[in-house]
Amino acid sequence: MQAIIVTGGKQYNVKEGDVIYVEKLGAEADETVIFDQVLAVVDGADSRFGTPALEGAKVEAKVLKNGKGKKIRVFKYRPKKDSKSLKGHRQPYTKVQIEKIAL
């Protein structure tokens, strides 16, 4: 069984047992989160699509950890102006494991 969920402004194609990295959620490790914005559920020949989301469908996931991604460097340079700046950024994420897809 597969589902397409929306969280953090992004869409994810998930199956039971998958481990995915999503935008940071307000949940601690070992908590259960429920994604209720499910766009589609595919189970073999039986497929259901929402307009835009399926009513009553939900995906349960277990939070494994919260963390930060690799550092990226943002460098701004203005030629002939003696102006430059260097900043770093680490995007926060939440690592979740998909437990159950329910209609």
C-alpha positions as CSV (number, residue, x, y, z in Angstrom):
1,M,0.0,0.0,0.0
2,Q,1.3,3.4,-1.0
3,A,0.1,6.9,-0.1
4,I,1.0,10.5,-1.2
5,I,1.0,12.8,1.8
6,V,1.6,16.6,2.2
7,T,3.7,18.1,5.0
8,G,5.8,21.2,5.2
9,G,4.6,22.3,1.7
10,K,6.1,19.2,0.1
11,Q,4.6,16.0,-1.2
12,Y,6.0,12.5,-0.3
13,N,5.3,9.1,-1.8
14,V,5.4,6.7,1.2
15,K,4.9,3.0,1.9
16,E,4.7,1.3,5.3
17,G,8.1,0.9,6.9
18,D,9.7,3.8,4.9
19,V,12.0,6.3,6.7
20,I,11.8,9.8,5.3
21,Y,13.1,13.3,6.2
22,V,10.5,16.0,6.4
23,E,10.5,19.6,7.4
24,K,10.8,20.1,11.2
25,L,7.7,19.0,13.1
26,G,6.8,20.0,16.7
27,A,7.2,16.5,18.1
28,E,9.9,14.8,20.1
29,A,11.6,11.5,19.5
30,D,9.5,8.3,19.9
31,E,6.2,10.3,19.6
32,T,3.6,9.4,17.0
33,V,2.5,11.9,14.5
34,I,-0.5,11.7,12.1
35,F,-0.5,13.1,8.6
36,D,-4.1,13.7,7.7
37,Q,-3.6,15.5,4.4
38,V,-3.4,12.4,2.1
39,L,-3.8,13.1,-1.6
40,A,-3.9,9.5,-2.9
41,V,-3.8,5.9,-1.7
42,V,-2.8,3.0,-4.0
43,D,-3.4,-0.6,-2.9
44,G,-2.7,-2.9,-5.9
45,A,-5.6,-2.4,-8.4
46,D,-7.6,-0.3,-5.9
47,S,-6.6,3.3,-6.2
48,R,-8.3,6.3,-4.5
49,F,-7.6,9.9,-5.3
50,G,-8.8,12.9,-3.4
51,T,-9.9,16.3,-4.6
52,P,-7.6,17.6,-3.3
53,A,-7.4,15.4,-0.2
54,L,-9.1,12.1,0.8
55,E,-11.7,12.3,3.5
56,G,-10.9,10.1,6.5
57,A,-7.5,8.9,5.2
58,K,-4.5,9.2,7.5
59,V,-0.9,8.1,7.8
60,E,0.6,7.3,11.2
61,A,4.4,7.8,11.6
62,K,6.8,7.5,14.5
63,V,9.4,10.3,15.0
64,L,12.9,8.8,15.1
65,K,14.9,12.0,15.7
66,N,15.1,15.8,15.1
67,G,18.2,17.2,13.6
68,K,19.9,19.7,11.3
69,G,21.1,19.1,7.7
70,K,24.5,19.8,6.4
71,K,25.7,23.4,6.4
72,I,25.4,25.4,3.3
73,R,27.3,28.6,2.8
74,V,25.5,31.7,1.4
75,F,28.1,34.1,-0.1
76,K,27.1,37.5,-1.4
77,Y,29.6,39.5,-3.4
78,R,29.2,42.9,-5.0
79,P,32.0,43.7,-7.5
80,K,33.8,47.0,-7.3
81,K,32.0,47.9,-4.1
82,D,34.3,46.2,-1.5
83,S,31.2,44.5,-0.1
84,K,30.9,40.8,0.6
85,S,29.2,38.6,3.3
86,L,29.4,35.0,4.2
87,K,26.7,33.3,6.2
88,G,26.0,29.7,7.0
89,H,22.6,27.9,7.3
90,R,21.6,24.4,8.5
91,Q,18.0,23.4,7.7
92,P,16.2,21.6,10.6
93,Y,14.5,18.3,9.8
94,T,12.5,15.5,11.4
95,K,13.3,11.9,10.6
96,V,10.1,9.8,10.7
97,Q,9.2,6.1,10.0
98,I,5.9,5.3,8.4
99,E,3.9,2.9,10.6
100,K,0.4,2.6,9.2
101,I,-1.7,3.8,6.2
102,A,-5.4,3.8,7.0
103,L,-8.5,4.7,5.0
